[in-house]
């Protein structure tokens, strides 16, 4: 797959510009012809046009970032406006006037400039990746190519609301364990820095040696106090190096694969990503986009390179003539129930409905797992707290017991 930028004209003579991810320029030309467009120029790997009026580096310093709530409201408004037949540029001008987020305002103004210069909506939005994520621009591209743009915005609003709800539920479930662990860590730091050194002075006055657990805690405390600047610098260097590595292709792939294997949370992220895939794929397939092309768009819209690699393998199976069900089974990502639903959809010719059922199935599983996340964390939290309390008990109460023995002697 390669990215091509094209210029074309409608039958009325209106100029159109945009981008496509296809195997060759001939495939792009064929797709444009199917959409009723006359290709004028097709180039591979051309850089996206930049907007002079907007600088993200300056906006990051001066303006408030675009939140998930802003994108949900934007998608809802665009759905209502496109459904009612309001011209696109007029609709965007209205959103610029009504928006309260300066960064979103400037981005929408840049999108209007892109539309007036002949670009399509997805291409104009892709110039602002820090405002419009890849999922949004890809779904808009699918909607434009299929002539069903309002459905794209409706599905985007539904998914963004689901993603927001899932994220808030996970944060709520993790809030209590985080507070408990932070409180225990602060208590251990206070004991290590102030309480246990006092015990060491008292024991030294009696000429007695501290117990082994207390000596270990005291050694860690002395090391941290003496070399805290080196430790902080080392952690900073490691954080910067890790961030740069994750910005590379191999690092991003490794992180996308690792976060799906995290204890407790990994399965939730995995199912949520598959729900996003099923809903986006259903919209693209149901809108008349060719199956292979719809799968390619969807693989790049889910924002997970590990799963996208499996979806590319699935697309290769489809290109070799295999059925959708067999191609999905070859990825080993889907449960037997989901594969059975896809098989029924293929046999009945209603794949779109079955894909929406798959999305609903995964979304219900995510909601159930998030609801029970707190109860799943509690046993692990008890073990961690127990281990910390044991360390504190060995480090504090053993010296006190030894001190009482010395006093009796």
C-alpha positions as CSV (number, residue, x, y, z in Angstrom):
1,X,0.0,0.0,0.0
2,X,1.2,3.5,-0.9
3,X,-0.2,7.0,-0.4
4,X,-1.1,8.9,-3.5
5,X,-2.3,12.5,-3.9
6,X,-4.6,13.2,-6.7
7,X,-6.2,16.1,-8.6
8,X,-9.4,15.4,-10.4
9,X,-12.5,17.1,-11.8
10,X,-16.2,16.4,-11.5
11,X,-18.4,16.2,-14.5
12,X,-19.4,19.8,-13.8
13,X,-15.8,20.9,-14.1
14,X,-15.2,21.5,-10.4
15,X,-11.7,20.7,-9.2
16,X,-11.2,18.1,-6.4
17,X,-8.0,17.2,-4.5
18,X,-7.4,14.4,-2.0
19,X,-5.3,11.4,-0.9
20,X,-5.8,7.6,-1.2
21,X,-3.9,4.6,0.2
22,X,-3.9,2.0,-2.6
23,X,-1.4,-0.3,-4.3
24,X,-0.8,1.7,-7.5
25,X,-1.7,4.8,-9.4
26,X,-3.9,2.8,-11.7
27,X,-6.0,1.6,-8.7
28,X,-6.4,5.3,-7.7
29,X,-7.5,6.2,-11.2
30,X,-10.0,3.3,-11.2
31,X,-11.4,4.3,-7.8
32,X,-11.8,8.0,-9.0
33,X,-13.6,6.8,-12.1
34,X,-16.0,4.7,-10.0
35,X,-16.7,7.8,-7.9
36,X,-17.6,9.8,-11.0
37,X,-14.4,11.8,-11.1
38,X,-12.0,12.5,-14.0
39,X,-8.3,12.0,-12.9
40,X,-6.1,15.0,-13.8
41,X,-2.9,14.2,-11.9
42,X,-1.8,11.4,-9.5
43,X,1.4,11.6,-7.5
44,X,2.9,9.2,-5.0
45,X,4.4,10.4,-1.7
46,X,3.7,14.1,-2.2
47,X,3.8,16.1,1.0
48,X,0.6,17.5,2.4
49,X,0.0,21.2,1.8
50,X,0.8,23.4,4.8
51,X,-1.4,26.2,6.0
52,X,0.5,29.4,6.6
53,X,-2.1,30.9,9.0
54,X,-1.6,28.3,11.7
55,X,1.4,27.1,13.6
56,X,0.9,24.2,16.0
57,X,4.2,25.0,17.8
58,X,2.8,28.5,18.7
59,X,-0.7,27.1,19.4
60,X,0.7,24.5,21.8
61,X,2.1,27.4,23.9
62,X,-0.8,29.8,23.7
63,X,-4.0,27.8,23.1
64,X,-5.9,25.2,24.9
65,X,-5.7,21.7,23.4
66,X,-8.7,20.2,21.7
67,X,-10.4,17.7,24.0
68,X,-12.4,14.6,23.3
69,X,-15.6,16.5,24.2
70,X,-14.8,19.1,21.5
71,X,-14.4,16.4,18.9
72,X,-17.7,14.7,20.0
73,X,-19.6,18.1,19.7
74,X,-17.9,18.7,16.3
75,X,-19.0,15.4,14.9
76,X,-22.5,15.8,16.2
77,X,-22.8,19.2,14.7
78,X,-21.3,18.1,11.4
79,X,-23.8,15.2,11.3
80,X,-26.7,17.5,11.8
81,X,-25.5,20.0,9.2
82,X,-24.6,17.5,6.5
83,X,-27.8,15.6,7.0
84,X,-29.9,18.8,6.6
85,X,-28.0,19.6,3.3
86,X,-26.1,22.7,4.5
87,X,-23.2,23.5,2.1
88,X,-19.9,22.3,3.7
89,X,-18.1,25.7,3.7
90,X,-21.1,27.4,5.1
91,X,-21.4,24.8,7.8
92,X,-17.8,25.1,8.8
93,X,-18.1,28.9,9.0
94,X,-20.9,28.4,11.4
95,X,-18.8,26.1,13.6
96,X,-15.9,28.6,13.6
97,X,-18.3,31.2,15.0
98,X,-19.8,29.0,17.6
99,X,-16.7,27.1,18.8
100,X,-15.2,28.1,22.2
101,X,-11.8,26.4,21.6
102,X,-9.3,28.7,19.9
103,X,-7.2,25.8,18.6
104,X,-10.2,24.2,17.0
105,X,-11.3,27.5,15.5
106,X,-8.0,28.1,13.8
107,X,-8.0,24.5,12.5
108,X,-11.5,24.8,11.1
109,X,-10.4,28.1,9.4
110,X,-7.5,26.2,7.8
111,X,-9.9,23.5,6.7
112,X,-12.1,26.1,5.0
113,X,-9.1,27.5,3.2
114,X,-8.2,23.9,2.0
115,X,-11.7,23.4,0.7
116,X,-11.7,26.7,-1.1
117,X,-8.4,25.7,-2.8
118,X,-9.9,22.5,-4.2
119,X,-9.0,19.9,-1.6
120,X,-11.5,17.4,-0.3
121,X,-12.7,17.5,3.4
122,X,-10.5,14.6,4.6
123,X,-7.4,16.0,2.9
124,X,-8.0,19.5,4.4
125,X,-8.5,18.0,7.8
126,X,-5.3,15.8,7.6
127,X,-3.2,19.0,7.5
128,X,-4.1,19.4,11.3
129,X,-3.2,16.0,12.8
130,X,-3.0,17.5,16.3
131,X,-6.6,18.5,16.2
132,X,-8.2,15.8,14.0
133,X,-6.8,12.3,14.8
134,X,-6.2,9.8,12.0
135,X,-9.3,7.8,12.9
136,X,-11.5,10.9,12.2
137,X,-9.8,11.8,8.9
138,X,-9.9,8.2,7.7
139,X,-13.6,7.8,8.5
140,X,-14.4,11.1,6.8
141,X,-12.4,9.9,3.8
142,X,-14.5,6.7,3.7
143,X,-17.7,8.8,4.0
144,X,-16.6,11.1,1.1
145,X,-15.7,8.2,-1.2
146,X,-19.0,6.4,-0.5
147,X,-21.2,9.6,-0.6
148,X,-22.4,9.0,2.9
149,X,-20.6,11.6,4.9
150,X,-23.3,12.2,7.5
151,X,-23.1,8.5,8.5
152,X,-19.4,8.9,9.0
153,X,-19.9,11.7,11.5
154,X,-22.6,9.9,13.3
155,X,-20.5,6.7,13.7
156,X,-17.5,8.9,14.8
157,X,-19.7,10.6,17.5
158,X,-20.9,7.2,18.7
159,X,-17.4,5.8,19.0
160,X,-15.9,8.9,20.6
161,X,-18.6,8.9,23.2
162,X,-18.0,5.2,23.9
163,X,-14.3,5.7,24.1
164,X,-14.7,8.6,26.5
165,X,-17.1,6.6,28.7
166,X,-14.6,3.7,28.8
167,X,-11.7,5.9,29.6
168,X,-13.6,7.6,32.5
169,X,-14.7,4.3,33.9
170,X,-11.1,2.9,33.8
171,X,-9.8,6.1,35.5
172,X,-12.6,5.8,38.2
173,X,-11.6,2.2,38.8
174,X,-7.9,3.0,39.1
175,X,-8.4,6.1,41.3
176,X,-8.8,4.3,44.7
177,X,-5.8,1.9,44.2
178,X,-3.6,4.8,43.0
179,X,-4.4,6.8,46.1
180,X,-3.7,3.8,48.4
181,X,-0.4,3.0,46.8
182,X,0.7,6.6,46.8
183,X,-0.2,6.9,50.5
184,X,1.7,3.8,51.4
185,X,4.7,4.9,49.4
186,X,4.7,8.3,51.2
187,X,4.5,6.5,54.5
188,X,7.5,4.3,53.6
189,X,9.5,7.3,52.5
190,X,8.8,9.2,55.8
191,X,9.8,6.1,57.8
192,X,12.9,5.5,55.8
193,X,14.1,9.1,55.9
194,X,13.2,10.2,59.4
195,X,12.0,7.3,61.7
196,X,14.5,4.5,61.0
197,X,17.6,6.8,61.1
198,X,16.5,7.8,64.7
199,X,16.3,4.1,65.6
200,X,19.9,3.7,64.2
201,X,21.1,6.5,66.6
202,X,19.4,4.9,69.6
203,X,20.7,1.5,68.8
204,X,24.2,2.9,68.3
205,X,24.0,4.4,71.8
206,X,23.2,0.9,73.2
207,X,26.0,-0.7,71.2
208,X,23.6,-3.0,69.4
209,X,23.3,-3.9,65.8
210,X,20.1,-3.2,63.8
211,X,18.2,-6.2,62.4
212,X,18.9,-7.1,58.8
213,X,15.6,-5.8,57.3
214,X,16.1,-2.4,59.1
215,X,19.7,-2.2,57.8
216,X,18.5,-2.9,54.3
217,X,15.9,-0.1,54.5
218,X,18.4,2.2,56.1
219,X,21.0,1.5,53.4
220,X,18.4,2.3,50.7
221,X,17.4,5.5,52.5
222,X,21.1,6.6,52.8
223,X,21.7,5.9,49.2
224,X,18.6,7.8,48.1
225,X,19.6,10.8,50.2
226,X,23.2,10.8,49.1
227,X,22.6,10.3,45.3
228,X,19.1,11.7,44.7
229,X,20.3,14.1,42.0
230,X,22.0,11.2,40.1
231,X,18.9,9.1,40.4
232,X,16.7,12.0,39.2
233,X,19.0,12.7,36.3
234,X,19.1,9.0,35.4
235,X,15.3,8.7,35.4
236,X,15.1,11.9,33.2
237,X,17.5,10.5,30.7
238,X,15.7,7.2,30.6
239,X,12.3,9.0,30.1
240,X,13.6,11.1,27.2
241,X,15.3,8.0,25.6
242,X,12.1,6.0,26.0
243,X,10.0,8.7,24.5
244,X,12.3,9.1,21.5
245,X,12.3,5.3,21.0
246,X,8.5,5.1,21.1
247,X,8.4,7.8,18.4
248,X,10.1,5.5,16.0
249,X,8.2,2.9,13.9
250,X,9.6,-0.1,15.8
251,X,9.1,1.6,19.2
252,X,5.5,2.5,18.4
253,X,4.8,-1.1,17.2
254,X,6.3,-2.6,20.4
255,X,4.3,-0.2,22.6
256,X,1.1,-1.0,20.7
257,X,1.7,-4.7,21.2
258,X,2.8,-4.4,24.8
259,X,-0.2,-2.3,26.0
260,X,-2.6,-5.0,24.7
261,X,-0.9,-7.5,27.0
262,X,-1.0,-5.4,30.2
263,X,-2.6,-7.3,33.1
264,X,-6.3,-6.5,33.5
265,X,-6.3,-3.4,31.3
266,X,-4.8,-5.0,28.2
267,X,-7.8,-7.2,27.4
268,X,-10.1,-4.1,27.7
269,X,-7.9,-2.1,25.3
270,X,-7.8,-5.1,22.9
271,X,-11.6,-5.5,22.8
272,X,-12.1,-1.7,22.5
273,X,-9.8,-1.6,19.5
274,X,-11.6,-4.5,17.8
275,X,-14.9,-2.8,18.5
276,X,-13.5,0.3,16.7
277,X,-12.3,-1.9,13.8
278,X,-15.7,-3.6,13.4
279,X,-17.7,-0.4,13.5
280,X,-15.4,1.4,11.0
281,X,-15.2,-1.6,8.7
282,X,-19.0,-2.0,8.7
283,X,-19.5,1.7,7.8
284,X,-16.9,1.5,4.9
285,X,-18.2,-1.8,3.6
286,X,-21.9,-0.8,3.9
287,X,-21.2,2.5,2.1
288,X,-20.1,0.7,-1.1
289,X,-16.4,1.0,-0.7
290,X,-14.6,-2.1,-2.2
291,X,-13.9,-4.7,0.5
292,X,-10.1,-4.6,0.3
293,X,-9.9,-0.8,0.2
294,X,-12.4,-0.5,3.2
295,X,-10.2,-2.9,5.2
296,X,-7.1,-0.8,4.3
297,X,-8.7,2.4,5.4
298,X,-9.9,0.7,8.6
299,X,-6.4,-0.7,9.4
300,X,-5.0,2.8,9.4
301,X,-7.9,4.3,11.4
302,X,-7.7,2.1,14.5
303,X,-4.3,3.7,15.6
304,X,-2.7,0.4,16.7
305,X,0.1,-0.8,14.6
306,X,0.1,-4.3,16.0
307,X,-3.5,-4.9,15.1
308,X,-3.1,-3.0,11.8
309,X,-0.3,-5.5,10.8
310,X,-2.8,-8.4,11.4
311,X,-5.4,-6.6,9.4
312,X,-3.0,-6.1,6.5
313,X,-2.4,-9.9,6.6
314,X,-6.2,-10.3,6.5
315,X,-6.3,-8.0,3.5
316,X,-3.6,-10.1,1.7
317,X,-5.8,-13.2,2.3
318,X,-8.8,-11.4,0.7
319,X,-6.7,-10.3,-2.3
320,X,-5.8,-14.0,-2.8
321,X,-9.5,-14.8,-3.1
322,X,-10.3,-16.2,0.3
323,X,-13.5,-15.4,2.1
324,X,-13.9,-12.8,4.8
325,X,-14.4,-15.4,7.5
326,X,-11.3,-17.4,6.6
327,X,-9.3,-14.3,6.3
328,X,-10.5,-13.2,9.8
329,X,-9.7,-16.6,11.2
330,X,-6.2,-16.5,9.9
331,X,-5.4,-13.5,12.1
332,X,-6.3,-15.4,15.2
333,X,-7.7,-12.2,16.8
334,X,-11.4,-13.0,16.8
335,X,-13.4,-15.3,19.0
336,X,-15.2,-18.3,17.5
337,X,-18.5,-16.5,18.2
338,X,-17.4,-13.5,16.1
339,X,-16.2,-15.7,13.3
340,X,-19.5,-17.5,13.3
341,X,-21.3,-14.2,13.1
342,X,-19.2,-13.2,10.1
343,X,-19.9,-16.5,8.4
344,X,-23.6,-16.0,8.8
345,X,-23.2,-12.5,7.4
346,X,-21.4,-13.8,4.3
347,X,-23.9,-16.6,3.7
348,X,-26.9,-14.2,4.1
349,X,-25.3,-11.3,2.2
350,X,-25.6,-9.0,5.2
351,X,-22.0,-8.6,6.3
352,X,-22.6,-4.9,7.4
353,X,-25.2,-5.9,10.0
354,X,-23.0,-8.7,11.3
355,X,-20.1,-6.4,11.7
356,X,-22.2,-4.0,13.7
357,X,-23.2,-6.9,15.9
358,X,-19.6,-7.8,16.3
359,X,-18.9,-4.2,17.4
360,X,-21.8,-4.3,19.9
361,X,-20.5,-7.7,21.2
362,X,-17.1,-6.3,21.9
363,X,-18.5,-3.0,23.4
364,X,-20.6,-5.0,25.8
365,X,-17.6,-7.1,26.8
366,X,-15.6,-3.9,27.4
367,X,-18.4,-2.4,29.5
368,X,-18.6,-5.6,31.6
369,X,-14.9,-5.8,32.2
370,X,-14.6,-2.2,33.1
371,X,-17.5,-2.5,35.5
372,X,-15.7,-5.4,37.2
373,X,-12.2,-3.9,37.0
374,X,-12.3,-2.7,40.6
375,X,-13.2,-6.1,42.0
376,X,-10.4,-7.6,39.9
377,X,-7.8,-5.1,41.2
378,X,-8.7,-5.5,44.9
379,X,-6.9,-8.9,45.4
380,X,-3.7,-7.6,43.7
381,X,-4.0,-4.4,45.7
382,X,-4.3,-6.4,49.0
383,X,-1.2,-8.4,48.1
384,X,0.8,-5.3,47.3
385,X,-0.3,-3.5,50.5
386,X,0.4,-6.6,52.5
387,X,4.0,-6.7,51.2
388,X,4.5,-3.0,52.0
389,X,3.1,-3.4,55.5
390,X,5.4,-6.5,56.0
391,X,8.4,-4.4,55.0
392,X,7.4,-1.6,57.4
393,X,6.8,-4.1,60.2
394,X,10.1,-5.8,59.7
395,X,11.9,-2.5,59.5
396,X,10.2,-0.7,62.4
397,X,8.9,-3.2,64.9
398,X,11.9,-5.5,64.9
399,X,14.2,-2.7,66.2
400,X,11.5,-1.8,68.8
401,X,11.3,-5.4,70.0
402,X,15.1,-5.7,70.1
403,X,15.3,-2.4,72.1
404,X,12.8,-3.7,74.7
405,X,15.0,-6.9,75.0
406,X,18.1,-4.7,75.6
407,X,16.3,-2.6,78.2
408,X,15.3,-5.8,80.1
409,X,18.9,-6.9,80.1
